[in-house]
Amino acid sequence: MTPTHSLRHSALVLALSAVYPLSATAAVSAGVAQFIAGDVNVRRPDGGTAPLAKGRDIESGESILTGINGRAQVKFTDGGLISLQPNTEFKIANYSDNAANPKDERFLVDLLRGSMRAITGLIGKRTRENYKVTTTTATIGIRGSGFNVGYNPDGSLGVTTELDAIEVCNAGGCVGLTAGESVRVVSSQEAPVRTNTRAAIPTPASPEQEPTVAGNQSNAEGKAAIVTDNKVVNSGTFTNLYLRANFGASSGSSTNATTVTPSSSSVVLESGKVVSFTDTTPNFTYTPNSVGSFASRGALANNNFVGWGVWVTGIKTNNNTNPTTSTAADGLHYIVGQPTAVMPTTAGTLNYTLVGHTAPTSGANVGTLNTALFSVDFLGSMNITISTSFGSVNTAGLTRSGANFSTTGGSVVGSFFGPNAESAGLVYKSSSDYFSGSLVFQRP
């Protein structure tokens, strides 16, 4: 860490301490270390350090330091979880769990180096304004649950939200993120910049795996679900999923996105992320070179899985030629999931809620999604209105066939997923402004 960053952080910690002073009474447990692997130490407020053991209470004011192969997970008294990756320094600056008087609650932590994953607990739900993760260049506030944050090798900061919404702020401004979106922060004075590159969270090299914290788990209500075993979920090769994709939109060359709607496909997932798929008619295989943002909800075991994401760069391989030939499939936005087997037949209009999306792209340019409204009458009309920083996709009267729906001309192509059409996912493109993206909605 540079001296400037150290001074900046010290000043910030002093300021937070002045506003939210630590209690002078005996220390109360903030949480417990429920997973430890490799070299992990705890630093007390007096500066003393000791190895951190599984089951030890963690107190407000203490810091956790992981070594080159160290990983740790802390479960807080409010039910929140923090997963710390190798080479990380994390401090619980001020923690207070007080359900009887929520205005006095605090979850103020500092990420000084390294990376972490988080799912917020009850403090983040009861008193969102008092939940803050401070870094050397930005502060992360909560408007939902589930996010990743990590320092890059060049010193910049990456932040990706996995569930619901967060806000990333510094002296340059604030950026709100919903599920699947990412920002990069280069300094404390420059506003966060949206990107399709996810926060750098290293994959453990050890076969020993910590409990899953965030990114691909949700329960029937769409809330974060904590997996406490070592099973790999939402992974494998599947032929019973619906996948829709757009790629190649570029305003610079006035190129519209190519839509991929495999009628029969093989999809390979790794923890909910699409790592390749094959359209068996006409037998093209798509693989990414550089993966941007991605997220998922539900579980394959519960028949309600839906995932979405974007590949910054990708390859389309023609398996019909010998030898095979390949072309670029850059800026590929996708949605994938388990199609609804029996569609609802009740009349009346339902306004689905947006729960995740990729940032729209046009060539190498990354834009923002302003609004997305999706109304459904299973016995009548279906309408979608999409507004982005590049332009809008406004269409009425989508045509539905079973679980699939689309517009004439294919500006919107999507499917309903899960029992009772509990989710809907779609990819969209503009034939006039040359941009594309993906959206996921949840039934009210």
C-alpha positions in Angstrom: 0.0 0.0 0.0 1.3 3.5 -0.9 2.0 6.1 1.8 -0.9 8.2 0.3 -3.3 5.3 0.6 -2.1 4.7 4.2 -2.6 8.3 5.2 -6.0 8.4 3.5 -7.1 5.3 5.2 -5.9 6.5 8.6 -7.8 9.7 8.2 -10.9 7.8 7.2 -10.7 5.4 10.2 -10.2 8.4 12.6 -13.2 10.1 11.1 -15.4 7.0 11.4 -14.2 6.5 14.9 -15.2 10.0 15.9 -18.7 9.5 14.5 -19.1 5.9 15.7 -16.9 5.5 18.7 -16.1 2.0 19.9 -17.8 1.1 23.1 -15.7 1.6 26.3 -17.3 -1.4 27.8 -16.1 -5.0 27.6 -15.7 -6.3 24.1 -18.6 -8.2 22.7 -18.3 -10.9 20.0 -19.0 -9.6 16.5 -18.9 -13.0 15.0 -17.1 -16.3 14.9 -14.5 -17.8 12.5 -16.4 -20.7 11.0 -13.8 -21.6 8.3 -10.0 -21.3 8.3 -7.5 -22.7 5.8 -3.8 -22.0 5.5 -2.0 -19.0 7.1 -4.6 -16.8 8.9 -3.9 -14.5 11.9 -5.9 -12.1 14.0 -4.6 -8.7 15.1 -6.0 -7.3 18.4 -6.6 -3.5 18.9 -3.4 -3.4 21.0 -1.3 -4.6 18.0 -0.7 -8.1 19.2 -1.2 -10.9 16.7 -2.0 -14.7 17.0 -3.0 -17.5 14.7 -6.8 -17.5 14.1 -8.4 -20.8 14.9 -11.8 -22.1 13.7 -14.5 -21.3 16.3 -12.7 -18.3 17.8 -14.9 -15.2 18.5 -14.0 -12.1 16.5 -14.4 -8.8 18.2 -15.1 -5.3 17.0 -11.7 -3.5 16.5 -9.8 -6.7 15.5 -8.3 -7.4 12.1 -7.9 -10.6 10.2 -4.8 -11.2 8.0 -4.6 -14.0 5.5 -1.3 -15.2 4.0 -0.4 -16.3 0.5 -2.4 -19.5 0.9 -4.8 -18.3 3.7 -8.5 -18.1 3.5 -11.1 -17.4 6.2 -14.8 -17.0 6.6 -16.5 -15.1 9.5 -20.2 -15.5 10.4 -21.4 -12.4 12.2 -24.0 -12.3 14.9 -26.6 -10.8 12.6 -26.3 -13.7 10.2 -24.0 -11.9 7.7 -21.0 -13.6 6.2 -17.6 -12.4 5.0 -15.2 -14.7 3.0 -11.6 -13.5 2.9 -9.3 -14.6 0.1 -5.4 -15.0 0.2 -3.2 -11.9 0.9 -6.0 -10.0 2.5 -6.2 -7.6 5.4 -9.6 -7.0 6.8 -10.6 -4.9 9.9 -13.9 -4.8 11.8 -13.7 -1.1 12.5 -17.0 -0.8 14.4 -19.6 -3.5 14.8 -22.7 -3.4 16.9 -25.7 -5.7 16.6 -28.7 -4.2 18.4 -32.0 -5.4 17.1 -33.8 -3.6 20.0 -32.6 -0.3 18.8 -31.5 -0.6 15.1 -30.4 3.1 14.8 -27.5 2.2 17.1 -26.4 -0.7 14.9 -23.1 -0.5 13.0 -21.4 -2.7 10.4 -18.3 -0.7 9.5 -15.4 -2.7 8.1 -12.2 -1.9 6.2 -10.7 -3.9 3.3 -7.0 -2.7 3.3 -5.7 -5.2 0.7 -6.7 -8.4 -1.0 -10.3 -9.5 -1.8 -13.5 -10.6 -0.1 -17.0 -11.9 -0.8 -19.9 -10.9 1.4 -23.6 -11.5 2.1 -25.2 -9.0 4.4 -27.1 -10.0 7.5 -29.9 -8.3 9.4 -28.0 -5.0 10.0 -27.8 -4.5 6.3 -31.5 -5.0 6.1 -32.6 -3.1 9.2 -30.2 -0.1 9.0 -28.7 0.0 5.5 -27.1 3.4 6.0 -25.0 2.0 8.8 -23.5 -0.8 6.6 -20.3 0.3 5.0 -17.2 -1.5 3.5 -14.4 1.0 3.3 -11.4 0.6 0.9 -8.5 2.9 0.0 -10.4 4.4 -3.0 -14.1 3.9 -2.4 -16.9 3.1 0.1 -19.4 0.4 -0.6 -22.9 0.9 0.8 -25.6 -1.7 0.8 -29.0 -1.7 -0.9 -29.3 -5.5 -1.0 -27.0 -8.4 -0.4 -24.2 -10.3 -2.0 -21.1 -8.7 -3.5 -17.4 -9.2 -4.3 -14.7 -6.7 -3.9 -10.9 -7.0 -4.6 -7.8 -5.0 -5.4 -6.3 -5.6 -8.8 -2.5 -5.9 -9.4 -2.4 -2.3 -10.7 -3.8 -1.0 -7.4 -7.3 -0.3 -8.8 -10.4 -1.7 -7.1 -13.0 -4.0 -8.6 -16.5 -4.4 -7.2 -19.2 -6.8 -8.5 -22.6 -7.3 -7.0 -24.1 -10.8 -7.1 -27.5 -10.4 -5.4 -29.8 -7.4 -5.4 -28.0 -4.0 -5.3 -25.1 -2.0 -3.8 -23.7 1.5 -4.2 -20.0 2.4 -4.7 -19.0 5.9 -3.7 -15.9 8.1 -3.4 -15.1 11.8 -3.8 -15.7 11.6 -7.6 -19.3 10.4 -7.2 -21.5 7.3 -6.7 -22.5 4.4 -9.0 -25.4 2.1 -8.1 -25.1 -1.6 -9.2 -27.7 -4.3 -9.5 -27.0 -8.0 -9.7 -24.3 -9.0 -12.2 -22.9 -5.4 -12.7 -19.3 -4.3 -11.9 -17.3 -1.2 -11.5 -13.6 -0.4 -11.5 -12.2 2.4 -9.2 -8.7 3.8 -10.0 -8.4 6.4 -7.3 -10.3 8.0 -4.4 -10.9 11.2 -6.5 -12.2 9.6 -9.8 -15.7 8.3 -9.9 -16.2 4.5 -10.3 -16.4 3.4 -13.9 -18.7 0.6 -15.1 -17.0 -2.4 -16.6 -17.8 -5.9 -17.8 -14.7 -7.2 -15.9 -15.7 -8.8 -12.6 -13.9 -8.2 -9.3 -10.7 -10.2 -9.0 -11.5 -13.0 -6.5 -8.9 -15.8 -6.7 -10.0 -19.4 -7.0 -8.5 -21.5 -4.2 -5.8 -23.8 -5.3 -6.4 -26.2 -2.4 -9.0 -29.0 -2.8 -10.4 -27.9 0.5 -13.3 -25.6 -0.2 -14.9 -23.0 2.0 -18.7 -22.8 2.3 -20.2 -20.8 -0.6 -20.8 -17.2 0.3 -22.2 -15.4 -2.6 -22.8 -15.5 -6.3 -25.1 -18.3 -7.3 -27.3 -19.3 -4.5 -30.8 -18.2 -3.6 -33.8 -19.7 -1.9 -37.4 -19.8 -3.1 -37.9 -16.2 -2.1 -35.0 -15.1 -4.2 -32.9 -14.3 -1.1 -29.3 -15.3 -0.5 -29.0 -18.9 0.6 -25.8 -20.0 2.4 -24.4 -23.4 1.4 -22.5 -25.0 4.2 -21.3 -28.1 2.6 -18.7 -28.7 0.0 -20.9 -29.8 -2.9 -20.4 -28.2 -6.3 -23.8 -26.8 -7.5 -25.1 -25.6 -10.8 -22.2 -27.2 -12.6 -21.9 -29.8 -15.4 -23.0 -30.3 -19.0 -26.7 -30.1 -19.7 -29.0 -30.6 -22.7 -32.3 -29.7 -21.0 -31.6 -25.9 -20.6 -32.9 -23.0 -22.8 -30.2 -20.6 -23.8 -30.6 -17.3 -25.7 -27.7 -15.0 -26.7 -26.8 -11.9 -28.7 -23.3 -11.0 -29.8 -21.4 -8.6 -32.1 -23.3 -5.3 -31.8 -21.0 -2.4 -32.8 -22.1 1.2 -33.4 -18.6 2.0 -34.9 -19.2 -0.3 -37.8 -23.1 -0.1 -37.7 -23.3 -3.8 -37.0 -26.3 -5.2 -35.3 -26.1 -8.1 -32.9 -26.4 -11.7 -34.1 -29.1 -13.6 -32.1 -28.5 -17.2 -31.1 -31.6 -19.2 -30.1 -30.5 -22.9 -30.1 -33.3 -25.3 -30.7 -31.2 -28.1 -29.4 -28.1 -27.2 -27.4 -25.5 -28.5 -25.0 -24.6 -26.0 -22.2 -21.6 -26.3 -19.9 -21.9 -24.6 -16.5 -19.3 -23.9 -13.8 -21.1 -22.7 -10.6 -23.8 -21.1 -12.7 -21.6 -19.5 -15.2 -21.8 -20.5 -18.9 -18.3 -21.6 -20.1 -19.4 -23.0 -23.5 -22.5 -24.0 -25.4 -23.1 -25.8 -28.7 -26.0 -25.2 -31.1 -26.4 -28.6 -32.6 -28.3 -27.1 -35.6 -26.2 -26.0 -37.4 -23.5 -27.3 -35.0 -21.6 -24.2 -33.8 -19.8 -24.1 -30.5 -19.4 -20.9 -28.6 -16.6 -20.4 -26.0 -15.4 -17.2 -24.1 -11.9 -15.8 -24.2 -12.6 -13.2 -21.6 -15.6 -13.4 -19.3 -17.3 -10.2 -18.0 -20.0 -10.1 -15.4 -22.2 -13.1 -14.6 -24.7 -14.2 -12.0 -27.4 -16.7 -11.4 -30.4 -17.5 -9.2 -32.0 -20.7 -8.0 -30.6 -24.2 -8.3 -30.7 -27.0 -10.9 -31.7 -29.4 -8.2 -34.8 -27.3 -7.5 -35.7 -26.9 -11.2 -35.6 -23.1 -10.9 -32.1 -22.2 -12.1 -31.6 -19.1 -14.3 -28.3 -17.5 -15.1 -27.1 -14.5 -17.1 -23.8 -12.9 -18.1 -21.6 -11.4 -20.8 -18.4 -12.5 -22.6 -16.2 -9.5 -23.4 -14.5 -11.6 -26.1 -15.5 -15.0 -27.4 -15.1 -17.5 -30.2 -17.7 -19.2 -32.5 -16.4 -22.5 -33.9 -18.0 -24.0 -37.0 -18.0 -27.8 -36.3 -19.4 -28.5 -39.8 -16.1 -27.8 -41.6 -13.0 -29.9 -41.6 -10.8 -28.5 -40.3 -13.1 -26.5 -38.1 -13.2 -22.7 -38.6 -13.6 -20.0 -36.0 -14.9 -16.4 -35.9 -15.2 -13.8 -33.2 -18.2 -13.8 -30.9 -17.4 -10.7 -28.9 -19.8 -8.9 -26.6 -21.9 -12.0 -26.2 -24.8 -11.5 -23.7 -26.7 -14.6 -22.6 -29.5 -15.9 -20.5 -29.9 -19.6 -19.6 -32.2 -21.6 -17.4 -34.6 -24.4 -16.8 -37.7 -23.7 -18.9 -41.2 -23.6 -17.4 -42.8 -27.0 -18.1 -46.4 -26.0 -17.6 -47.2 -22.3 -18.2 -49.8 -20.5 -16.0 -53.3 -20.0 -17.4 -54.6 -17.4 -15.1 -55.8 -14.1 -16.6 -54.6 -10.7 -15.5 -51.5 -8.5 -15.9 -48.4 -9.2 -13.8 -45.6 -6.7 -13.6 -42.4 -8.7 -13.3 -39.6 -7.2 -11.2 -36.1 -6.7 -12.7 -33.6 -8.7 -10.5 -30.5 -8.9 -12.7 -29.0 -7.7 -16.0 -25.7 -7.2 -17.9 -24.6 -3.7 -18.7 -25.5 -3.1 -22.3 -22.6 -3.0 -24.8 -21.9 -1.6 -28.2 -18.6 -2.8 -29.5 -16.0 -2.1 -26.8 -18.3 0.6 -25.2 -20.1 -0.3 -22.0 -23.3 1.6 -21.2 -25.9 1.6 -18.5 -29.4 0.3 -18.1 -31.8 3.0 -17.1 -35.1 1.2 -16.8 -36.7 -2.1 -17.9 -40.4 -2.8 -17.6 -41.9 -6.2 -18.3 -45.7 -6.8 -18.1 -47.3 -10.2 -18.7 -50.8 -11.5 -19.2 -50.5 -15.2 -19.9 -53.9 -15.2 -21.7 -53.3 -11.8 -23.4 -50.5 -9.4 -24.3 -46.9 -9.2 -23.2 -45.0 -5.9 -23.3 -41.3 -4.9 -22.7 -39.8 -1.4 -22.5 -36.1 -1.0 -22.2 -34.1 2.2 -21.8 -30.3 2.4 -21.9 -27.6 5.1 -22.2 -27.2 4.0 -25.9 -30.9 4.2 -26.7 -34.2 2.4 -26.2 -35.9 -0.9 -27.2 -39.6 -0.3 -27.0 -41.9 -3.0 -28.2 -45.4 -4.3 -27.5 -47.2 -7.5 -28.2 -44.5 -10.1 -27.8 -45.4 -13.5 -29.2 -45.3 -16.5 -26.9 -45.0 -20.2 -27.8 -44.9 -22.3 -24.7 -42.1 -21.0 -22.4 -40.5 -19.0 -25.2 -41.3 -15.5 -26.4 -40.0 -13.0 -29.0 -40.7 -10.0 -31.1 -41.2 -9.9 -34.8 -37.7 -9.3 -36.1 -36.0 -10.7 -33.0 -35.1 -7.5 -31.2 -36.2 -9.3 -28.0 -35.9 -13.1 -27.5 -36.5 -14.8 -24.2 -38.0 -17.6 -22.1 -39.8 -18.2 -18.8 -38.0 -20.3 -16.2 -38.8 -22.3 -13.2 -42.1 -23.6 -11.8 -45.1 -21.3 -12.5 -43.0 -19.0 -14.7 -41.3 -17.6 -11.6 -38.5 -16.1 -13.6 -38.2 -14.6 -17.1 -34.9 -13.9 -19.0 -34.3 -12.2 -22.3 -31.6 -10.8 -24.6 -32.3 -7.7 -26.5 -30.7 -5.7 -29.3 -31.3 -2.4 -31.2 -31.2 -2.5 -34.9 -30.8 1.3 -35.1 -28.4 2.2 -32.3 -26.5 -1.1 -32.4 -26.3 -2.3 -28.8 -27.4 -5.4 -26.9 -27.7 -6.8 -23.4 -29.6 -9.3 -21.2 -32.3 -9.0 -18.5 -33.7 -11.3 -15.8 -37.1 -10.7 -14.1 -38.9 -12.3 -11.2 -42.6 -12.9 -11.0 -44.4 -10.8 -8.3 
